[in-house]
């Protein structure tokens, strides 16, 4: 898998909470969704305080930071940069210029023409702002006109063209907002009379919060001392990004009432039913392909082995390897086990094949470890179209399936056989209607307008 993560958001509102200390383990549970920066904003009802830095959750926070992050309400954010690059300036949560609120955003706005025009009309310069920062600026304009935060959100909502889950913290409320298609997941939970909002249910479980329901597409939920208030801003239509099931979400999360783990096992089962190759061992690419490999192994009777070992302490790094290792950086993250693969016909299962370069390196790594044959299998169909909703695949020219056919991709990766799960069985594994998903990376059908970015898309060559 070569797709980079989206972002993770987590919010807390409740009497008696040390909210920032609850957000911290929530962000740890969502580390897989963003590994470049992390931040927490909290309020004691009078002041909004924020702490954010580049790096992983484990390194960003110290005890002294939580002694300053006071209050019973807080929001947190783990960022993977999809807009304006990776630096501390764009780390979140973002505190508005007025100081009236802080915001955390999961998603991406591919079309910002209306938003930029609105800001310009109101004397706000773009000045390098990314999509999240423009959202904050627009809300701040409406707040400056005397609107309440709820009214500001409803007024600004039509300006936000794209995928967004927003957590907005004022000095007396926590507000969750989701785009009209529900591209990104967002869940609501309850804990000791207070409320938790998180990108995934695994984060609710981490703080022992009880899952209530998903925030609905097009919905705004306001949580304050009077309780929880719901308003449907626009009519919603559920179109969750199907890659959440394929790769992004943790296997211990539930999405749309379905266990991610069980869905991935079904992906593996159907992969075997479509491609019953003769092999000696099934090897998953760590970590997201493990459930699918289990399903493949159980359906085929071919034993599952951990033939690729991941260094679990390697995440995103801002330090380049020493020169002679730069071309072999994958070997820092993965090692093949000769004792597992030597002399054997190996089925290696990955969740997807995007650019193809990593897949080729893995195939060669297994050969170097003595594999007799290497059959490369993907639990998703060919990725032929770019994503504009928060995944790092915005350039179609880098998607190998958009310009090479099956035989050419097999030759590029060096595999003895290359097999993709069919689109039909991808949908079947969800146990939900196709209409509930965004499958744009496979079909080129974008449920939210991508505006001028349409010019970047070409018909695949096969």
Secondary structure, 3 states (H helix, E strand, C coil): CCCCCCCEEEEEECCCCCHHHHHHHHHHHCHHHCCCEEEEEEECCCCEEEEEEECCHHHHCCHHHHCCCCCCEEEEEEECCCCCCCCHHHCCCEECCCCCEEEEEEEEEEECHHHHHHHHHCCCCCCCCCHHHHHHHHHHHHHHCCCCHHHHHHHHHHHCEEEEEEEEEECCCEEEEECCCCCCCCEEEEECCEEEEECCHHHHHHCCCEEEEECCCCEEEEEECCEEEEEECCCCCCCEECHHHHHHCCCCCEECCEEHHHHHHHHHHHHHHHCCCCCCEEEECCCCCHHHHHHHHHHHCCCEECCEEECCCCCCCCCCCCHHHHHHCHHHHEEECHHHHECCEEEEEECCCCCCHHHHHHHHHHHHCCECEEEEEECCCCCCCCCCCCCCCCCHHHCHHHHCCHHHHHHHHCCCEEEECCHHHHHHHHCCCHHHEECHHHHCCCCCCCHHHHHHCCCCCC
